[in-house]
Amino acid sequence: MGTTLVQRVAAASSSRDRVLDAAKTLALVVVVVGHSLAWHITPAITAANVLESERWVVPLTWVFQVLPIFFAAGAVSNAASLRRHGAREYLLRRSRGLVTPVLVYAALWTVVLLPFGGMSQQVVGAGRFLSQLLWFAGVYLLVSSASPVTARWAARRPLLVLGVWLLLIAGVDAVRWSDGPSWVGWLNLLLVWGWLHQLGYCIPVLRRRAGDGPAARAALALGAAALLAAAVALALFGPYSSSLVTIGGDSELSNLSPPTLVLALYGAGQVLLLVVLWPALAAFLSDDRRWAVVALVGARGIGIYLWHIPLV
């Protein structure tokens, strides 16, 4: 990477929060790597998920499940954009940025696969696989579009909103435990990811709290450890799966499809840990060469997420 390019990237992104952008970029890159490692082709020329046959790798799902960071960090960016542009312009920009690459992706693969849809089960299966991971873009668009409302909630009564919201998530899980209607569980697709986005609005306040000194940072670190431990305990001793992604044939409640209280608590722990590590990450990214790599990858984050699916 030439020095000139590094300088251009640094100048063009001078107003960006480097840690915030790096957190979102890392989250998407880790998801891409995780999907690439999880899926492989068997000798019978069929796709298979390694997690279904090699259960010893399940703990790695706790390492690769970093989408909560993307939603939380996205809230800070969304709130800043909302303040800068106003609700109408903000919604237009966010919709255009998310919908355009998804439409291009969906249109291309529809044109490619549609003529063969009735000829091969493999083609039908490929079409399903190419579309099933689009849930992320759809949910993030819905959560982001609610920012004009949810940002006001965060400004007025952040703790009350987060507390009531978390109780709703737990209530939906309780309905799943009691064999209630299956559709109720899917409410958490928006509730959990929306809650993590709502928690993200608190990142600036948490950063200021961390700046109060070593004792404040230690308290946040202990909070992060407690939340992560609670998520692990629920997964190990509750009715939830021990995996943070969905595994075919798992008899316990999936923590991803739909998401659960486990994922909400785990994501909250990740957010607090990010806040604690923020000064160290900022120092690391102060090098323009390192930042340029992050900025260039992050600028195409949604595209990378979409187009890694056919590569997998």
CYANA upper distance limits for C-alpha pairs under 8 A (distance plus 0.5 A):
  1 MET  CA      5 LEU  CA      7.23
  1 MET  CA      6 VAL  CA      7.64
  2 GLY  CA      6 VAL  CA      7.02
  3 THR  CA      7 GLN  CA      6.69
  4 THR  CA      8 ARG  CA      6.67
  5 LEU  CA      9 VAL  CA      6.64
  6 VAL  CA     10 ALA  CA      6.61
  6 VAL  CA    288 ASP  CA      6.99
  6 VAL  CA    289 ARG  CA      6.46
  6 VAL  CA    292 ALA  CA      6.22
  7 GLN  CA     11 ALA  CA      6.55
  7 GLN  CA    288 ASP  CA      8.05
  8 ARG  CA     12 ALA  CA      6.53
  9 VAL  CA     13 SER  CA      6.57
  9 VAL  CA    292 ALA  CA      6.34
  9 VAL  CA    295 ALA  CA      7.83
  9 VAL  CA    296 LEU  CA      8.31
 10 ALA  CA     14 SER  CA      6.30
 10 ALA  CA    288 ASP  CA      6.84
 10 ALA  CA    291 TRP  CA      8.10
 10 ALA  CA    292 ALA  CA      7.14
 13 SER  CA    295 ALA  CA      8.25
 16 ARG  CA     21 ASP  CA      7.95
 17 ASP  CA     21 ASP  CA      6.79
 18 ARG  CA     22 ALA  CA      6.46
 18 ARG  CA    282 ALA  CA      7.37
 18 ARG  CA    285 LEU  CA      7.17
 18 ARG  CA    291 TRP  CA      7.63
 19 VAL  CA     23 ALA  CA      6.56
 19 VAL  CA    278 TRP  CA      7.35
 19 VAL  CA    281 LEU  CA      6.77
 19 VAL  CA    282 ALA  CA      6.28
 19 VAL  CA    285 LEU  CA      7.77
 20 LEU  CA     24 LYS  CA      7.06
 20 LEU  CA     73 ALA  CA      6.46
 21 ASP  CA     25 THR  CA      6.61
 21 ASP  CA     73 ALA  CA      8.33
 21 ASP  CA    294 VAL  CA      8.16
 21 ASP  CA    295 ALA  CA      7.86
 21 ASP  CA    298 GLY  CA      7.41
 22 ALA  CA     26 LEU  CA      6.36
 22 ALA  CA    294 VAL  CA      6.49
 22 ALA  CA    295 ALA  CA      8.13
 22 ALA  CA    298 GLY  CA      7.93
 23 ALA  CA     27 ALA  CA      6.66
 23 ALA  CA     69 ILE  CA      7.19
 23 ALA  CA     70 PHE  CA      7.25
 23 ALA  CA     73 ALA  CA      7.39
 24 LYS  CA     28 LEU  CA      7.01
 24 LYS  CA     69 ILE  CA      7.23
 24 LYS  CA     70 PHE  CA      5.13
 24 LYS  CA     73 ALA  CA      6.86
 24 LYS  CA     74 GLY  CA      7.65
 24 LYS  CA    298 GLY  CA      7.93
 25 THR  CA     29 VAL  CA      6.70
 25 THR  CA     70 PHE  CA      8.38
 25 THR  CA    294 VAL  CA      7.34
 25 THR  CA    297 VAL  CA      7.41
 25 THR  CA    298 GLY  CA      5.42
 25 THR  CA    301 GLY  CA      6.94
 26 LEU  CA     30 VAL  CA      6.47
 27 ALA  CA     31 VAL  CA      6.81
 27 ALA  CA     66 VAL  CA      5.76
 27 ALA  CA     67 LEU  CA      6.19
 27 ALA  CA     69 ILE  CA      7.05
 27 ALA  CA     70 PHE  CA      6.31
 28 LEU  CA     32 VAL  CA      6.78
 28 LEU  CA     67 LEU  CA      7.72
 28 LEU  CA     70 PHE  CA      7.99
 28 LEU  CA    301 GLY  CA      7.20
 28 LEU  CA    305 TYR  CA      7.04
 29 VAL  CA     33 VAL  CA      6.73
 29 VAL  CA    305 TYR  CA      8.36
 30 VAL  CA     34 GLY  CA      6.48
 30 VAL  CA     64 PHE  CA      6.48
 30 VAL  CA     65 GLN  CA      8.46
 30 VAL  CA     66 VAL  CA      7.72
 31 VAL  CA     35 HIS  CA      6.68
 31 VAL  CA     64 PHE  CA      6.85
 31 VAL  CA     65 GLN  CA      7.60
 31 VAL  CA     66 VAL  CA      7.75
 31 VAL  CA     67 LEU  CA      7.99
 32 VAL  CA     36 SER  CA      6.69
 32 VAL  CA    305 TYR  CA      7.04
 32 VAL  CA    308 HIS  CA      6.97
 33 VAL  CA     37 LEU  CA      6.72
 34 GLY  CA     38 ALA  CA      6.57
 34 GLY  CA     64 PHE  CA      6.45
 35 HIS  CA     39 TRP  CA      6.83
 35 HIS  CA    312 VAL  CA      7.50
 36 SER  CA    312 VAL  CA      5.96
 37 LEU  CA     50 VAL  CA      8.48
 38 ALA  CA     49 ASN  CA      5.97
 38 ALA  CA     50 VAL  CA      5.69
 38 ALA  CA     51 LEU  CA      7.19
 39 TRP  CA     47 ALA  CA      7.22
 39 TRP  CA     48 ALA  CA      6.21
 39 TRP  CA     49 ASN  CA      5.23
 39 TRP  CA     50 VAL  CA      6.63
 39 TRP  CA    312 VAL  CA      7.39
 40 HIS  CA     47 ALA  CA      6.30
 40 HIS  CA     48 ALA  CA      6.09
 40 HIS  CA     49 ASN  CA      7.09
 40 HIS  CA     50 VAL  CA      7.62
 41 ILE  CA     45 ILE  CA      6.29
 41 ILE  CA     46 THR  CA      6.00
 41 ILE  CA     47 ALA  CA      5.23
 41 ILE  CA     48 ALA  CA      6.66
 42 THR  CA     46 THR  CA      5.95
 42 THR  CA     47 ALA  CA      6.87
 42 THR  CA     48 ALA  CA      7.18
 48 ALA  CA     52 GLU  CA      8.36
 49 ASN  CA     53 SER  CA      7.86
 50 VAL  CA     54 GLU  CA      6.24
 51 LEU  CA     55 ARG  CA      6.08
 51 LEU  CA     57 VAL  CA      6.92
 51 LEU  CA     58 VAL  CA      6.80
 51 LEU  CA    247 ILE  CA      7.09
 52 GLU  CA    247 ILE  CA      6.61
 52 GLU  CA    248 GLY  CA      6.87
 52 GLU  CA    249 GLY  CA      8.19
 54 GLU  CA     58 VAL  CA      8.40
 57 VAL  CA     61 THR  CA      8.11
 58 VAL  CA     62 TRP  CA      8.36
 58 VAL  CA    242 SER  CA      7.97
 58 VAL  CA    243 SER  CA      6.23
 59 PRO  CA     63 VAL  CA      7.89
 59 PRO  CA    242 SER  CA      8.37
 59 PRO  CA    243 SER  CA      7.36
 60 LEU  CA     64 PHE  CA      6.83
 61 THR  CA     65 GLN  CA      6.29
 61 THR  CA    243 SER  CA      6.54
 61 THR  CA    244 LEU  CA      5.97
 61 THR  CA    245 VAL  CA      6.88
 62 TRP  CA    243 SER  CA      7.69
 62 TRP  CA    244 LEU  CA      6.45
 65 GLN  CA    244 LEU  CA      7.07
 65 GLN  CA    245 VAL  CA      8.03
 66 VAL  CA     70 PHE  CA      7.66
 66 VAL  CA    267 GLY  CA      8.20
 67 LEU  CA     71 PHE  CA      7.02
 68 PRO  CA     72 ALA  CA      6.66
 68 PRO  CA    193 TRP  CA      7.74
 68 PRO  CA    196 LEU  CA      6.72
 68 PRO  CA    264 ALA  CA      8.41
 68 PRO  CA    267 GLY  CA      5.43
 68 PRO  CA    268 ALA  CA      8.37
 68 PRO  CA    270 GLN  CA      8.12
 68 PRO  CA    271 VAL  CA      8.50
 69 ILE  CA     73 ALA  CA      6.35
 69 ILE  CA    267 GLY  CA      7.24
 69 ILE  CA    270 GLN  CA      7.24
 69 ILE  CA    271 VAL  CA      6.86
 70 PHE  CA     74 GLY  CA      6.29
 71 PHE  CA     75 ALA  CA      6.91
 71 PHE  CA    140 TYR  CA      7.90
 71 PHE  CA    193 TRP  CA      7.35
 71 PHE  CA    194 GLY  CA      8.47
 71 PHE  CA    196 LEU  CA      6.62
 71 PHE  CA    197 HIS  CA      5.41
 71 PHE  CA    200 GLY  CA      7.76
 72 ALA  CA     76 VAL  CA      7.70
 72 ALA  CA    196 LEU  CA      5.91
 72 ALA  CA    197 HIS  CA      4.95
 72 ALA  CA    198 GLN  CA      7.59
 72 ALA  CA    199 LEU  CA      6.71
 72 ALA  CA    200 GLY  CA      4.31
 72 ALA  CA    201 TYR  CA      7.80
 72 ALA  CA    271 VAL  CA      7.65
 73 ALA  CA     77 SER  CA      7.30
 73 ALA  CA    197 HIS  CA      8.07
 73 ALA  CA    200 GLY  CA      6.26
 73 ALA  CA    203 ILE  CA      8.47
 74 GLY  CA     78 ASN  CA      6.47
 74 GLY  CA    197 HIS  CA      7.48
 74 GLY  CA    200 GLY  CA      7.78
 75 ALA  CA     79 ALA  CA      6.48
 75 ALA  CA    144 SER  CA      8.05
 75 ALA  CA    147 SER  CA      8.42
 75 ALA  CA    197 HIS  CA      5.78
 75 ALA  CA    198 GLN  CA      7.36
 75 ALA  CA    200 GLY  CA      5.64
 75 ALA  CA    201 TYR  CA      6.10
 76 VAL  CA     80 ALA  CA      6.77
 76 VAL  CA    200 GLY  CA      6.62
 76 VAL  CA    201 TYR  CA      6.07
 76 VAL  CA    203 ILE  CA      7.75
 76 VAL  CA    204 PRO  CA      8.32
 77 SER  CA     81 SER  CA      6.65
 78 ASN  CA     82 LEU  CA      6.51
 78 ASN  CA    144 SER  CA      7.40
 78 ASN  CA    147 SER  CA      7.54
 79 ALA  CA     83 ARG  CA      6.76
 79 ALA  CA    147 SER  CA      7.56
 79 ALA  CA    151 ALA  CA      7.13
 79 ALA  CA    201 TYR  CA      7.89
 80 ALA  CA     84 ARG  CA      6.66
 81 SER  CA     85 HIS  CA      6.44
 81 SER  CA     86 GLY  CA      8.27
 81 SER  CA     90 TYR  CA      6.81
 82 LEU  CA     86 GLY  CA      5.67
 82 LEU  CA     87 ALA  CA      6.34
 82 LEU  CA     90 TYR  CA      5.93
 82 LEU  CA    147 SER  CA      8.28
 82 LEU  CA    148 PRO  CA      7.65
 85 HIS  CA     89 GLU  CA      6.10
 85 HIS  CA     90 TYR  CA      6.16
 86 GLY  CA     90 TYR  CA      6.40
 87 ALA  CA     91 LEU  CA      6.59
 87 ALA  CA    148 PRO  CA      6.57
 88 ARG  CA     92 LEU  CA      6.87
 89 GLU  CA     93 ARG  CA      6.64
 90 TYR  CA     94 ARG  CA      6.62
 91 LEU  CA     95 SER  CA      6.42
 91 LEU  CA    145 SER  CA      6.68
 92 LEU  CA     96 ARG  CA      6.48
 93 ARG  CA     97 GLY  CA      6.53
 94 ARG  CA     98 LEU  CA      6.74
 94 ARG  CA    141 LEU  CA      7.98
 94 ARG  CA    144 SER  CA      7.93
 94 ARG  CA    145 SER  CA      8.06
 95 SER  CA     99 VAL  CA      6.10
 95 SER  CA    100 THR  CA      8.42
 95 SER  CA    141 LEU  CA      7.33
 95 SER  CA    145 SER  CA      8.31
 96 ARG  CA    100 THR  CA      6.11
 97 GLY  CA    101 PRO  CA      7.83
 98 LEU  CA    102 VAL  CA      7.19
 98 LEU  CA    137 ALA  CA      7.28
 98 LEU  CA    141 LEU  CA      7.25
 98 LEU  CA    302 ILE  CA      7.91
 99 VAL  CA    103 LEU  CA      6.55
100 THR  CA    104 VAL  CA      6.82
101 PRO  CA    105 TYR  CA      6.61
101 PRO  CA    302 ILE  CA      8.03
101 PRO  CA    303 GLY  CA      6.96
102 VAL  CA    106 ALA  CA      6.50
102 VAL  CA    134 LEU  CA      8.39
102 VAL  CA    137 ALA  CA      8.16
102 VAL  CA    306 LEU  CA      7.89
103 LEU  CA    107 ALA  CA      6.35
104 VAL  CA    108 LEU  CA      6.65
105 TYR  CA    109 TRP  CA      6.94
105 TYR  CA    306 LEU  CA      7.72
105 TYR  CA    307 TRP  CA      8.21
106 ALA  CA    110 THR  CA      6.49
106 ALA  CA    131 SER  CA      8.20
107 ALA  CA    111 VAL  CA      6.70
108 LEU  CA    112 VAL  CA      6.73
109 TRP  CA    113 LEU  CA      6.37
109 TRP  CA    114 LEU  CA      8.47
109 TRP  CA    127 GLY  CA      8.22
109 TRP  CA    130 LEU  CA      8.48
110 THR  CA    114 LEU  CA      5.95
111 VAL  CA    115 PRO  CA      7.99
113 LEU  CA    117 GLY  CA      6.70
113 LEU  CA    123 VAL  CA      7.41
113 LEU  CA    127 GLY  CA      7.46
116 PHE  CA    120 SER  CA      7.27
116 PHE  CA    123 VAL  CA      7.23
117 GLY  CA    121 GLN  CA      8.37
117 GLY  CA    123 VAL  CA      6.69
117 GLY  CA    124 VAL  CA      6.21
118 GLY  CA    124 VAL  CA      8.30
119 MET  CA    123 VAL  CA      8.19
120 SER  CA    124 VAL  CA      7.01
121 GLN  CA    125 GLY  CA      6.53
122 GLN  CA    126 ALA  CA      6.51
123 VAL  CA    127 GLY  CA      6.70
124 VAL  CA    128 ARG  CA      6.89
125 GLY  CA    129 PHE  CA      6.72
126 ALA  CA    130 LEU  CA      6.55
127 GLY  CA    131 SER  CA      6.84
128 ARG  CA    132 GLN  CA      6.41
129 PHE  CA    133 LEU  CA      7.81
129 PHE  CA    309 ILE  CA      8.28
130 LEU  CA    309 ILE  CA      6.51
130 LEU  CA    310 PRO  CA      6.73
133 LEU  CA    309 ILE  CA      8.08
134 LEU  CA    138 GLY  CA      7.06
134 LEU  CA    306 LEU  CA      7.97
135 TRP  CA    139 VAL  CA      6.51
136 PHE  CA    140 TYR  CA      6.52
137 ALA  CA    141 LEU  CA      6.52
138 GLY  CA    142 LEU  CA      6.84
139 VAL  CA    143 VAL  CA      6.61
139 VAL  CA    189 LEU  CA      8.13
139 VAL  CA    190 LEU  CA      7.21
139 VAL  CA    193 TRP  CA      8.22
140 TYR  CA    144 SER  CA      6.38
140 TYR  CA    193 TRP  CA      8.48
141 LEU  CA    145 SER  CA      6.43
142 LEU  CA    146 ALA  CA      6.95
143 VAL  CA    147 SER  CA      7.47
143 VAL  CA    190 LEU  CA      7.85
143 VAL  CA    193 TRP  CA      8.06
143 VAL  CA    194 GLY  CA      6.16
143 VAL  CA    197 HIS  CA      7.84
146 ALA  CA    150 THR  CA      6.54
147 SER  CA    151 ALA  CA      5.81
148 PRO  CA    152 ARG  CA      7.36
149 VAL  CA    153 TRP  CA      7.16
150 THR  CA    154 ALA  CA      6.79
150 THR  CA    198 GLN  CA      7.44
151 ALA  CA    155 ALA  CA      6.82
151 ALA  CA    198 GLN  CA      8.24
151 ALA  CA    201 TYR  CA      7.75
152 ARG  CA    156 ARG  CA      6.81
153 TRP  CA    157 ARG  CA      6.55
153 TRP  CA    158 PRO  CA      6.87
153 TRP  CA    161 VAL  CA      7.36
154 ALA  CA    158 PRO  CA      4.85
154 ALA  CA    161 VAL  CA      7.83
154 ALA  CA    198 GLN  CA      7.58
154 ALA  CA    201 TYR  CA      7.05
154 ALA  CA    202 CYS  CA      8.10
157 ARG  CA    161 VAL  CA      6.64
158 PRO  CA    162 LEU  CA      6.65
158 PRO  CA    202 CYS  CA      8.25
159 LEU  CA    163 GLY  CA      6.48
160 LEU  CA    164 VAL  CA      6.63
161 VAL  CA    165 TRP  CA      6.46
162 LEU  CA    166 LEU  CA      6.55
162 LEU  CA    195 TRP  CA      7.42
162 LEU  CA    198 GLN  CA      7.78
162 LEU  CA    199 LEU  CA      7.59
163 GLY  CA    167 LEU  CA      6.87
164 VAL  CA    168 LEU  CA      6.91
165 TRP  CA    169 ILE  CA      6.99
165 TRP  CA    191 LEU  CA      7.95
165 TRP  CA    195 TRP  CA      7.19
166 LEU  CA    170 ALA  CA      6.82
166 LEU  CA    195 TRP  CA      7.78
166 LEU  CA    261 LEU  CA      8.20
167 LEU  CA    171 GLY  CA      6.56
168 LEU  CA    172 VAL  CA      6.75
168 LEU  CA    191 LEU  CA      8.29
169 ILE  CA    173 ASP  CA      6.89
169 ILE  CA    188 ASN  CA      6.70
169 ILE  CA    191 LEU  CA      6.83
169 ILE  CA    192 VAL  CA      7.09
169 ILE  CA    260 THR  CA      7.50
169 ILE  CA    261 LEU  CA      6.67
170 ALA  CA    174 ALA  CA      6.69
170 ALA  CA    260 THR  CA      8.16
170 ALA  CA    261 LEU  CA      6.41
171 GLY  CA    175 VAL  CA      6.94
172 VAL  CA    176 ARG  CA      7.03
172 VAL  CA    184 VAL  CA      6.98
172 VAL  CA    185 GLY  CA      6.27
172 VAL  CA    187 LEU  CA      7.76
172 VAL  CA    188 ASN  CA      7.34
173 ASP  CA    177 TRP  CA      6.79
173 ASP  CA    185 GLY  CA      7.09
173 ASP  CA    260 THR  CA      6.96
173 ASP  CA    261 LEU  CA      7.68
174 ALA  CA    178 SER  CA      6.79
175 VAL  CA    179 ASP  CA      6.94
175 VAL  CA    180 GLY  CA      5.56
175 VAL  CA    181 PRO  CA      8.12
175 VAL  CA    184 VAL  CA      7.71
175 VAL  CA    185 GLY  CA      7.75
176 ARG  CA    180 GLY  CA      6.08
176 ARG  CA    181 PRO  CA      8.06
176 ARG  CA    182 SER  CA      7.54
176 ARG  CA    184 VAL  CA      7.99
176 ARG  CA    185 GLY  CA      6.44
177 TRP  CA    239 PRO  CA      7.84
180 GLY  CA    184 VAL  CA      7.90
181 PRO  CA    185 GLY  CA      8.22
182 SER  CA    186 TRP  CA      7.89
183 TRP  CA    187 LEU  CA      7.77
184 VAL  CA    188 ASN  CA      8.48
185 GLY  CA    189 LEU  CA      8.44
185 GLY  CA    258 PRO  CA      6.84
186 TRP  CA    190 LEU  CA      8.35
186 TRP  CA    257 SER  CA      8.23
186 TRP  CA    258 PRO  CA      5.92
187 LEU  CA    191 LEU  CA      6.71
187 LEU  CA    258 PRO  CA      8.49
188 ASN  CA    192 VAL  CA      5.74
188 ASN  CA    193 TRP  CA      8.21
188 ASN  CA    258 PRO  CA      6.69
188 ASN  CA    259 PRO  CA      6.42
188 ASN  CA    260 THR  CA      7.24
189 LEU  CA    193 TRP  CA      6.95
189 LEU  CA    257 SER  CA      8.11
189 LEU  CA    258 PRO  CA      6.01
189 LEU  CA    259 PRO  CA      6.40
190 LEU  CA    194 GLY  CA      5.96
191 LEU  CA    195 TRP  CA      6.34
192 VAL  CA    196 LEU  CA      6.81
192 VAL  CA    259 PRO  CA      6.87
192 VAL  CA    260 THR  CA      7.31
192 VAL  CA    261 LEU  CA      7.95
192 VAL  CA    263 LEU  CA      8.13
192 VAL  CA    264 ALA  CA      6.39
193 TRP  CA    197 HIS  CA      6.74
193 TRP  CA    264 ALA  CA      8.31
194 GLY  CA    198 GLN  CA      6.57
195 TRP  CA    199 LEU  CA      6.59
195 TRP  CA    264 ALA  CA      7.95
196 LEU  CA    200 GLY  CA      6.79
196 LEU  CA    264 ALA  CA      7.19
196 LEU  CA    267 GLY  CA      7.33
196 LEU  CA    268 ALA  CA      7.55
197 HIS  CA    201 TYR  CA      7.56
198 GLN  CA    202 CYS  CA      8.14
199 LEU  CA    203 ILE  CA      7.89
199 LEU  CA    268 ALA  CA      7.95
200 GLY  CA    271 VAL  CA      8.10
202 CYS  CA    206 LEU  CA      6.64
203 ILE  CA    207 ARG  CA      6.53
203 ILE  CA    271 VAL  CA      8.24
203 ILE  CA    275 VAL  CA      7.58
204 PRO  CA    208 ARG  CA      6.88
205 VAL  CA    209 ARG  CA      6.76
206 LEU  CA    210 ALA  CA      6.61
206 LEU  CA    272 LEU  CA      8.37
206 LEU  CA    275 VAL  CA      7.29
207 ARG  CA    211 GLY  CA      6.80
207 ARG  CA    275 VAL  CA      6.35
207 ARG  CA    276 VAL  CA      8.36
207 ARG  CA    278 TRP  CA      8.43
208 ARG  CA    212 ASP  CA      7.38
209 ARG  CA    216 ALA  CA      6.92
209 ARG  CA    217 ARG  CA      8.26
210 ALA  CA    214 PRO  CA      8.28
210 ALA  CA    216 ALA  CA      5.83
210 ALA  CA    217 ARG  CA      5.34
210 ALA  CA    220 LEU  CA      7.78
210 ALA  CA    275 VAL  CA      7.81
210 ALA  CA    276 VAL  CA      7.22
211 GLY  CA    216 ALA  CA      7.92
211 GLY  CA    217 ARG  CA      7.99
212 ASP  CA    216 ALA  CA      6.43
212 ASP  CA    217 ARG  CA      8.31
213 GLY  CA    217 ARG  CA      6.97
214 PRO  CA    218 ALA  CA      6.51
215 ALA  CA    219 ALA  CA      6.71
216 ALA  CA    220 LEU  CA      6.86
217 ARG  CA    221 ALA  CA      6.62
217 ARG  CA    276 VAL  CA      6.49
218 ALA  CA    222 LEU  CA      6.65
219 ALA  CA    223 GLY  CA      6.65
220 LEU  CA    224 ALA  CA      6.65
220 LEU  CA    272 LEU  CA      6.65
220 LEU  CA    273 LEU  CA      7.99
220 LEU  CA    276 VAL  CA      7.23
221 ALA  CA    225 ALA  CA      6.73
221 ALA  CA    272 LEU  CA      7.37
221 ALA  CA    273 LEU  CA      6.76
221 ALA  CA    276 VAL  CA      6.95
222 LEU  CA    226 ALA  CA      6.59
223 GLY  CA    227 LEU  CA      6.70
223 GLY  CA    269 GLY  CA      7.69
223 GLY  CA    272 LEU  CA      7.68
224 ALA  CA    228 LEU  CA      6.66
224 ALA  CA    268 ALA  CA      7.86
224 ALA  CA    269 GLY  CA      4.69
224 ALA  CA    270 GLN  CA      7.28
224 ALA  CA    271 VAL  CA      8.26
224 ALA  CA    272 LEU  CA      5.74
224 ALA  CA    273 LEU  CA      6.17
225 ALA  CA    229 ALA  CA      6.48
225 ALA  CA    269 GLY  CA      7.18
226 ALA  CA    230 ALA  CA      6.56
226 ALA  CA    269 GLY  CA      8.09
227 LEU  CA    231 ALA  CA      6.77
227 LEU  CA    265 LEU  CA      6.13
227 LEU  CA    266 TYR  CA      6.76
227 LEU  CA    268 ALA  CA      7.28
227 LEU  CA    269 GLY  CA      5.46
228 LEU  CA    232 VAL  CA      6.80
228 LEU  CA    265 LEU  CA      7.22
228 LEU  CA    266 TYR  CA      5.62
228 LEU  CA    268 ALA  CA      8.50
228 LEU  CA    269 GLY  CA      5.74
228 LEU  CA    270 GLN  CA      8.18
229 ALA  CA    233 ALA  CA      6.56
230 ALA  CA    234 LEU  CA      6.64
230 ALA  CA    262 VAL  CA      8.45
230 ALA  CA    265 LEU  CA      7.66
230 ALA  CA    266 TYR  CA      8.42
231 ALA  CA    235 ALA  CA      6.74
231 ALA  CA    261 LEU  CA      8.38
231 ALA  CA    262 VAL  CA      5.31
231 ALA  CA    263 LEU  CA      7.61
231 ALA  CA    265 LEU  CA      6.11
231 ALA  CA    266 TYR  CA      5.88
232 VAL  CA    236 LEU  CA      6.61
232 VAL  CA    242 SER  CA      8.46
232 VAL  CA    262 VAL  CA      8.08
232 VAL  CA    266 TYR  CA      8.47
233 ALA  CA    237 PHE  CA      6.27
233 ALA  CA    238 GLY  CA      7.86
234 LEU  CA    238 GLY  CA      5.25
234 LEU  CA    239 PRO  CA      8.12
234 LEU  CA    240 TYR  CA      7.30
234 LEU  CA    262 VAL  CA      6.97
235 ALA  CA    239 PRO  CA      7.68
235 ALA  CA    240 TYR  CA      5.49
235 ALA  CA    241 SER  CA      6.24
235 ALA  CA    242 SER  CA      5.45
235 ALA  CA    243 SER  CA      8.20
235 ALA  CA    262 VAL  CA      7.17
236 LEU  CA    240 TYR  CA      7.85
236 LEU  CA    241 SER  CA      8.05
236 LEU  CA    242 SER  CA      6.33
239 PRO  CA    252 GLU  CA      6.55
239 PRO  CA    253 LEU  CA      6.81
240 TYR  CA    252 GLU  CA      5.87
240 TYR  CA    253 LEU  CA      5.10
240 TYR  CA    254 SER  CA      6.96
240 TYR  CA    255 ASN  CA      7.25
240 TYR  CA    262 VAL  CA      8.30
241 SER  CA    250 ASP  CA      7.79
241 SER  CA    251 SER  CA      8.37
241 SER  CA    252 GLU  CA      5.40
241 SER  CA    253 LEU  CA      5.84
241 SER  CA    254 SER  CA      5.99
241 SER  CA    255 ASN  CA      6.89
243 SER  CA    247 ILE  CA      8.09
243 SER  CA    254 SER  CA      8.11
243 SER  CA    255 ASN  CA      7.55
244 LEU  CA    254 SER  CA      8.07
244 LEU  CA    255 ASN  CA      5.89
244 LEU  CA    256 LEU  CA      6.83
244 LEU  CA    263 LEU  CA      7.65
245 VAL  CA    254 SER  CA      7.55
245 VAL  CA    255 ASN  CA      6.75
245 VAL  CA    256 LEU  CA      5.81
245 VAL  CA    257 SER  CA      8.27
246 THR  CA    250 ASP  CA      8.41
246 THR  CA    254 SER  CA      6.00
246 THR  CA    255 ASN  CA      7.32
246 THR  CA    256 LEU  CA      6.35
246 THR  CA    257 SER  CA      6.82
247 ILE  CA    254 SER  CA      8.16
250 ASP  CA    254 SER  CA      8.17
254 SER  CA    258 PRO  CA      7.17
254 SER  CA    259 PRO  CA      7.59
254 SER  CA    260 THR  CA      8.20
255 ASN  CA    259 PRO  CA      5.21
255 ASN  CA    260 THR  CA      5.61
255 ASN  CA    261 LEU  CA      8.47
255 ASN  CA    262 VAL  CA      7.17
255 ASN  CA    263 LEU  CA      6.81
256 LEU  CA    260 THR  CA      7.34
256 LEU  CA    263 LEU  CA      8.02
259 PRO  CA    263 LEU  CA      6.80
259 PRO  CA    264 ALA  CA      8.44
260 THR  CA    264 ALA  CA      7.03
261 LEU  CA    265 LEU  CA      6.67
262 VAL  CA    266 TYR  CA      6.57
263 LEU  CA    267 GLY  CA      6.41
264 ALA  CA    268 ALA  CA      6.73
265 LEU  CA    269 GLY  CA      6.79
266 TYR  CA    270 GLN  CA      6.86
267 GLY  CA    271 VAL  CA      6.78
268 ALA  CA    272 LEU  CA      6.94
269 GLY  CA    273 LEU  CA      6.68
270 GLN  CA    274 LEU  CA      6.59
271 VAL  CA    275 VAL  CA      6.88
272 LEU  CA    276 VAL  CA      6.84
273 LEU  CA    277 LEU  CA      6.74
274 LEU  CA    278 TRP  CA      6.41
277 LEU  CA    281 LEU  CA      6.65
278 TRP  CA    282 ALA  CA      6.49
279 PRO  CA    283 ALA  CA      6.71
280 ALA  CA    284 PHE  CA      6.79
281 LEU  CA    285 LEU  CA      6.65
282 ALA  CA    286 SER  CA      6.56
283 ALA  CA    287 ASP  CA      8.30
284 PHE  CA    290 ARG  CA      8.39
285 LEU  CA    290 ARG  CA      6.45
285 LEU  CA    291 TRP  CA      5.84
286 SER  CA    290 ARG  CA      8.29
286 SER  CA    291 TRP  CA      7.51
287 ASP  CA    291 TRP  CA      6.80
288 ASP  CA    292 ALA  CA      6.41
289 ARG  CA    293 VAL  CA      7.22
290 ARG  CA    294 VAL  CA      7.20
291 TRP  CA    295 ALA  CA      6.52
292 ALA  CA    296 LEU  CA      6.53
293 VAL  CA    297 VAL  CA      6.74
294 VAL  CA    298 GLY  CA      6.35
295 ALA  CA    299 ALA  CA      6.49
296 LEU  CA    300 ARG  CA      7.52
297 VAL  CA    301 GLY  CA      6.67
300 ARG  CA    304 ILE  CA      6.57
301 GLY  CA    305 TYR  CA      6.72
302 ILE  CA    306 LEU  CA      6.72
303 GLY  CA    307 TRP  CA      6.56
304 ILE  CA    308 HIS  CA      6.42
305 TYR  CA    309 ILE  CA      7.72
307 TRP  CA    311 LEU  CA      7.35
308 HIS  CA    312 VAL  CA      6.62
